[in-house]
Amino acid sequence: MSKSRLIKTGLVLAAFAVVPAVLVGFDKGYYYQIATLAAIFMLLAASLHLVTGVAGLLQLGHAAFYGVGAYVAAILGADHGVGFTVGLPLAGLSAAAIAFLVALPTMRLMSIYFAVATLAIGQMLYLVFLNWVDLTNGPNGVMLFSGINLFGIEIESDLGIYYVVAAVVAVSILVLNRLSHSYYGNALRSLREDDQCASAMGINVTVMKIQAFVISSFFAGIAGALWAYTTGYISPNDFHFSQSILILTMVVVGGLGSLPGVLIGALLLILLPEALRSVGDIRNIIVGLVMFGSILFLPKGLFGEVSALNFARRLLGANWSNDEGQKGIGWK
C-alpha cells in the first residue's frame, strides 16, 4: 500500500473506527457531545480557511452565517416539519444566498475596510436573531424537537448521531480540500498575495472573491444546521461575535492557508478547555498562554502553509503531475 493511500486509510479509520470505539468505551453522553462539537468546529474552521487563509479576506462575521444555517434548519424543522435530509442543504444554501447579497456591495472594499464591513454584517445578523421575535423567537431561541431523520430512519443513539455528523463533516472537508489544492485554490492564493497582479493576468478578482465568500458561508450554514439538529435548541448567544473570533483564532493558531493546520487548531481550542475543566477558571489562563505561545514561537501556525502544501503534494500523488511526469501545480 502506498504512503498516500495509507494516510487516507488512517484518517478514515480514526474518524469512523478509533474515535467511536473510544466513545463507546467511555459510554457517556458528554464525550459524544464534545466529539460532535469538535467535528462541527473543524468544519467551521475549514470553511473560514478558504476565504481567510487561502483568499486572504479577513472575515470577522463568520458566526453569523453559521447562525443563519442553524436558524433555517431549526425553524424549518420546528414550524414546517422539514427533516434533516432536506433541511441540511437548505440551511447551507440559505447562508450562501445571504452571503452573496452581502458580498455584492462589500467585495470592492480593501483590507481592514472589508474586515470592518463583515464585522458590522455579523452584528446585524446577530441583532436579527435577537430581535425578530416573530421569526426567531428572540432571546428565547428555537426548540427543535425532531432530531436527525435520515431518509426515513430516525437516528436516536449518540453513536449514530456522531457517525452522521462525522460523515457530513468529512465530505465537506474533502470538498474544501479539493478546492484549496487545485488551480482554483492557486488562483485564490494569487488574490491574497497581489490582487492587482492577478487581475493583470486575467483573473476576475471580484468574482473570485465573491465565489470564495459564498462557498465558505455555505459550509458554515451546513455546520449551523448540524449544531441545531444535534443540540435540539439554539439561541442568539450561540452565534455572537465571540464565536467568530474563536473560529478565526483556530485558523490563525493552526496556520493561515493550511487546511490540516486549521483542523488541528480547531481540535486544540475545543478539546483543551474541556481537558482542563477540572482546574476551574484557571483553564482560561492556560488556554490563553498556549495560544500566545503558539503565536509567539510558531508565527506560521502549528502546521504552516508550506508544510501543508508539501503534505498535499505527497498525499495527492499523481494528481499533481502532468502527462510528462513533471510536477504540476494542482488539479486541472
N, C-alpha and C positions, 0 to 999 in steps of 0.2 A: 504494500500500500504506500502511495506517495505521501510525502510530508504534508502537502496541502490538503489532501483528502483525509489524512489522519487528524489534522487540526479541525477540519469541518466536522468530522465524526465526533471528536472530543467535545466540541461546543454543543452539538445536538444532544449528546449523552448527558452533559452537565445540566442542560435546561430541562430535559424531559425524562431523565432517569435518576441522576445523582441527587439533585435538589428535591424532587418529590420523595425519594427514598429517605432523605434526612427529615423532611417534614412529617412523613408517616411515622418515623422513629420517635419524634417529639410528641406527635399526636395532640397538638394544642392549636386552637384556632388563632391564637395570637401570632404564631410563627407563620401560618398561612397568610395572614393579613400583611405581615412585614414582607414576605416574599412577593405578594401581589403588588404591594405599594412600590417595592423596588423595581419590579418589571415595568410598571406604569411610568415611573420617573426616568427609567432608562429610555423609554420611547420619547418622553418629553425632551430629554437632553439630546437625543439623536435628532429629533426634528428641529430643535433650535440650532444644532450643529450645522445643518445645511445652510441656513440663512445667515448665521453669525460667523461660524467657523470657516465655512467654505466661501460664501459670497461676500463676507466681510461687512454685513449690515448689522449694526448694533441694535438688537430688538429688545426693548425693555417692557413690552406688554404681552409676552408670550402666554402668561397665565390667563389672560382674557379670552384667548381663542380656545384654550383648554376648558375654560368655563362655558363657552358657547356650546362646545360639543357635549359637555355634561348636562347642561340645561335642556338642550334639544332632545337628548336621549331620555332624560327624566320626564320632561313634560309630555313627550310623545307616548311614553310608557304609562304614565300615571293618568293622563287625561284622555288618551285616544287608544290605548291598548296596543300600541305598536311595539312588537317584541324586539329582541336583540338582533336577529338576522337582518331586519330592515332598519332598525334604529341606529345600529352602529355605522353603516355607510352614510346614512342621512346626517348623522352628527358631524362626521368628517366633512361632508360636502357643504353643510351649513357654515361651519367655521371657515372653509375655503372661500365660500361666496362672500362672507363679510370681509375676509382678508383682501379679496380682490377689490371690493368697494373702497376699502381703506387705502389700498396701495395706489390707486389711481392718482389721488392728489398728493401723495407723500413721497413717491419714489424719485422725484426730481430733487428732493432735499438731500443735502450732503452731510456726512459725518455726524456731528453732535446734534444737528438740527433734526435729522431723521430719528435719532435716538429719543430726543425730547418729544417728537411727534408720536412715536409709538408708546411712550410713557403716558402721554395725555389720552391716547385712544384706549389704552388699557384701563386707565382710571375711569373713563367714560363708560366703558362696558361694565366695569365693576359697579358703578353707580346705577346702571340699568338693572343689573341683577338685584341690587339692594332696594331700589325704589319702585320698580314696575310691579307693584303688588298683584295686580290682576293677572299677570302672566307668570311671574316667577315666585309669587307668594312672599316677596320681600325678604326680610331678615329671618323669617321662619323657615325658609328653604322649601325644598320639594322632597316628599317621601315617595320613593319608588318601591311599590310592594312586589312587583314582578321582577324576578331575577333574570338569569341567563337562560333563555329558551332557544335551543339550537335546533332549528329545523323540526320543531315539534317535540323535542326532547328537553325536559326540564332538568337543568344542571343544578343540583342542590348541594352536593358534597363539596367540602372545602378543596379536596384534591381535584375534583372535576373542574371547579371554577379556576383553580390555578392553571390547569392544563389549557383551558380556553384562552385565558389571558396570555399565557406564555406563547401559545401558537400565534395569536394575533400580533403580539409584540415582535416575535421572531420574524414573521413575514414582513412586517412594516420596516424593521431594521434592515432586512435583506434588500428591500426596495431602496431605502435610503443609502445603503452601502453601494448598491449598483449605480445610483445617480452620482454619488460622491466620487467614485473611482471610474469615471468614464470621460469621454470627450466633453460631455455636458458639464461634468464636475470640473474639468480643467478650464472650461470657459468661465464658469463661476469664479474660479480662483483668479483668473485674469482680471475680473472686475474688482476683486479685493485688492490686488496689487496695484493696478493702474487702469481705472475705467476709461480714461481718455485714450490710452494706448489701445485698449480693447475695442473701443469704438472706431478708432482709425483702422483696425484690422477687419472691420466689417461686422462686429458683434453688436446687436441691438441691445444696448446696455439697459435701457428702461424695461424692455420686455423680459429680459433675463432676470432682472431683479424682481419684477412682479411675479414671474413664474416661481422663483425660489421662495418668495414670501408666501404665496398661495399654497405650494406643496407643503411647506413647513407647517402652516396653520392647519392644513387638512389632517396631518398626523397628530397635531396637538388636539384637534377635535376628537380623533379616534381615542386618544389617551383619556380625554374627558369622559367620553361615553363609557369606557372601561371602568373608570372611577365610579360613575353613577351606578352602573349595573352591579358592581361588586360590593359597594357600601350600602346601597339602598336609600341613601339620604345625602343630599347636597345642600350647601348654603353658600351665600356670597363670600364668606370668610375663607372658603376653600380656594378662592381664586383672587386673593388680594395681591397687591403689588409685591409683597414679600415673597410670594411663590415665584414670581418672575425672576426675582433676584436669586432665589435658591437655584432655579434651573440654569440661569446664566453662570452662577458660581460653579456648578457641575461641569459646564463646558470649559470654563477657564482653568479650573484645577486639573481636569482631565487632560486638556491640551487642545487649544484652538486649532481647528482643521483636522483633528484626529478623531475619527469615529470610535475606534477602540478606547481611546483616552476618555471620551465623554461618558462612555458606558462604565468605565472604571470609576470616574468621578461621581456618577450617579449612585453607584453601589456604595462608594465610600461615604457620601453625605447622607445616605438613608440608613445604612447599617451601623455606622459608627455611633451616632447618637443613641440608637437602641441598645447597642452593646454596652454603652456607658450609663445606662439608665440607673444602675444601682448606686452611682456616686452622686445622684441628685443634680442640683443646678450647676455643680462644678463641671458637668459634662459639656455645657455650652462653652466654658472657657477652654476646655481641652480641644473641642472641635475647632474653635476659633484659632487656637495655636497651631493645630495641624494644618488648617487652611493657610494661615500666614506663613508657616514654614515651607509649605509646598510652593507658594508663590515666590518666596524669597530664594529658595535653593533650587527650585525647578521652574524657572520662569516660562519655559515652553510647555509645562504641564507634566503630569505623571507619565504620559505616553505621547510624546510630541508628534507633530505632523510628519516630519521626515521619517521617523521610525514607523509611523502608521502607513505611510505610502510604500516604504520598503516591505513592510509586512504584507500589504495588499498585493504587491507585485509577486511576492513569493507564493501567496495563497492562491492568487488567480491564475498563475502559471501561464498557460498558452494564450489566455485572453489578452495578455499584454505583449504578444509577439505578432509580427506581421508574417506575410507569406514567405519571406526570405529567412525567417528565423531570427531576425534582428528585433531588439526591444522596441516596442511601440510606446505610446503614451496613454493608452486606455482602450476601452471598448469602442468599437465602431457603432 
